[in-house]
């Protein structure tokens, strides 16, 4: 299993290198090397191996590791999968170059520090649907957050009339804005499903150890909902959309990873 994870890391690194070489050639207006044109194949194989490492225990142990580092790896894998599918039809090299190192880091930390004893059994009463929708929501909204940061950077650069290398490789401001709210819309839908299935299938969501997680998740849902309404009613975009996106994502990270870190590393004797 460790070998599978190691090979996945090497393939992710190869994908990043191929993307970087292609991006550099694009910036210098040179011919893109043939290997850089086929980076998606290495990415697909890395994603498959990463998934194998994460989810193979479901088939022979009926459990899914969800300790702090494993959960981070799950989220980054799903984020990478969403970006991989989106990249097949959209020009997202800059976003991919930014995200891939975090996927590599998350998988590496899982290989080194994951605690197999911290595992959640996947049973057939809807808990699996809650976990999957929650991880998908975090992943989608993470991509939306990175997209929001790039959009704000692009907006400021154009406003101040300071063209640069990165700016020339990004899609148009309008396309970036549409893509951001597409990510947020899907992420909000998934977060809604996660909250709904949590209330239906999980017990004591406002108990002592999970109350803050539930409350922060609900507040994050309200923040992203307000952003969607603001976009529809007042045409929010640019810096305003970025601030709301960063605020909502920060609340989600506190709810999920902040809670897990405190419970596993600060409160555990």
N, C-alpha and C positions, 0 to 999 in steps of 0.2 A: 504493500500500500504506500509506503514511504517513497519507493521507487517511482510509482505512478505520479505522486505529487511532485517529485523532483523533475521528472520529464516534462510535466505540465509547466513548471516554472521556466524551464529552458525554452520551451516553445513560446510561452508568453514573451520572454526576453527577446527571442528571435523575431517575433511579430513586432515588438516595439522598435527594434533596430531597423527592420525593413521599412516600417512606417517613417522613422526618422530620416532614413536615407532618401526615401521618396519625397518627403516633405522638403528636405534640403534642396533636392533637384528642382522641385517646383518653384521654390523661392528664387533660385538662381536661373530659372528658366532654361534648365538643361533637360535632356532626355531622361525619363525615369528608368532606372535599371529594371530589367525584366523580373528579377526576384521580388522587387518592391511592389510590383503590380499584382503579385499573387500572395500577399501577406495574409489574406483572409483564410487561406487553407491552413496555415500554421495556427492561426487564431482558433479556427474551428476545432482542430485536433487538440489544442491546449484546453479548450472549453470542455470537450468530451472527457478528457482525462481528469480534469479538475472535478467534473461532475461524478465521475467514477469513484474518485477518492472520497468525495463528500457523501454520496448516497448508496454506495455498495453495502454498507452495514444494514441498510433498510431491508435488504433481501435475505441476509443470513442471520441477522441479529434482531431485526424488527425494532431498531432504535436509531435515533439521529442525534449525534453529538451537537449540543447547543451551549457549550461553555462560551466564555467571552471571545476567545480567539477563533473557535469553530464558527460561532455566529457571525463574526466579522468576515470570515472566509465565505460563508453562505451568501451574505449580502453582496460582497464584491463579485462573486461568481455570477449571481443573477444580474447585477449591474453590467458586467461585461457581456453577458448573453444578450441583454436588451440592446446594448450599444452595438454589438456585432450584427444583430439582425437589422438595426436601423442603418448601420454603415453600408449595408449592401445596396441601399437605394438613396442615401444622402451622403454629402461630402462632409465627413466628421473627423478628418485626420487629427486636427488639433485637439479635439475632445478625447479621442482615443489615446493620443500621446500622453495626455494628462492622467487618464484613468488607469492605463495598463500598469504603471509602476505600483499603484496602490493595490491592484489585484495580486501582483507578484508578492508584495509585502504581506498581504493578508494570508496568502497560502503558505508563505515561508514561516510566518509566526505560528500558524496552526500546526505545521509540521514539527516545530521546535517546542512549543509551549502548551499545546492543547492538552486538556485533562479529560481523558476518555471516560472517567467516572461521572462527569457531568453530562448526562444524556437524558433526552426526553423521549419516552416511548410514543410511537405514532400509532394511535388506535383509531377505530373506525367510527367514532362518535362525533366527528367534526373538528377535533383538535388539530388534525393534520391540515384541514382547510384553513383554519385560523393561522397556523404557523406559516404555511406557504404564502397566504395573502399578505401577512405582515412582512415577511422577508421581501416579497416582490414590491410592496409599497415602499419600504425603506430603499430598495435598490433603485426604483424608478425616480423617487424624489431626490436621491443622491445625484443621479445624472442630471436632473433638473437644476439642482443647486450649482453644479459645475457649469452647466449651460448658462445659468443666470450670471455667474461671475464673468464668463467669457463675453456675454452680451453687454454687461456693464462696461467692461474694458473696451469693447468695440465701440460702444456708444460714446464714451468719454474721448477716445482717440479721434473719432470722426468729428465730434463737437469742437475739440481743440485743434483740429486740423493737423494731427500728428500721425501721418501714415507710417507704418512700420512693417517688419517682416511678417509677424503673426497676423496682422490685420489683412494682409493680402491673401492669406490662405484660408480665411474664414468665409463662410457663405454670406450672402447679403444680410443686412440688418433686419430686413423684413422676414427673411427665411429663418434667421436665428430666433426671432421673436415668436414666430408661429411654432417652431419646434419646441421652444421652452414651454409654452402653454399646452402643447400636446402632451409633453412629459408630465406636467403638473396635473392635467386632467385625468390621465390614466393613473398616476400615482394616488391622487385623491380618491378615485373610485376603488382602488385596491385597499387603501387605508380604511375606507368606509366598510368594505367587506370584512377586513380584519377586526374592526371594532364590533361589528354586528355579530360575527361568528364567536367573538370572545364573550359577548354578553349572553349568547345563546348556549354555548357549549362549555364555558369555563365557570367554575364556582368561585365565589368570593372575590370578584374583580376589584373590590374596594377594601380588601383585607390589609392587614398591617404591612405586609411585605411587598404588595403590588399596587397599593392605592396611588402612590405618586406616579407610577408608570402609567396607570390608566388615566389619571387626571392630566398628565402632560401630553399624552397621546390625543386626548379629546381637545385640549387647547390647540395642539398642532393642527388637528383637523379643522378647527374653527378658523385658524389663521389662513390655511390654504383655501378654505371655502370663501373667506372674505376676499382673498386675492382674485379668485375666479369671478366673484360678483363685481369686484372693482374693475376688472378687465372688461366685463360685459357692460357694466353701467357707466363707467367713467373712462374707459380706455386706458387703464393703467398699463405701463410698459417701462422699459429702460431701468433706470435706477430705482424707481418705486417698486417695480416688480421684483428686482433683485433683493431689496431689503426685506420684503415680505417673504420671499422664498428662503432666504438665509435664516430669518427668524423662525419660520415653521420647521425647517430642517434641524436647527439647533435644538428645538424642543423635542423633536423625535429622537435625536441622538442621546439627549439626556434621559428620555423615557426608556429607551432600550439599552444602549450600551452603558450609559451612566449607572443605571440600576444594576446591570449584571456585574459591572466592575466593582461597585460598592459591595454587593452581596458576596461575590466570590473572592475578593482580595482584601477588602477592608473589614468586613464583618465576620469573615470566617476565622475561627481561632487557629 
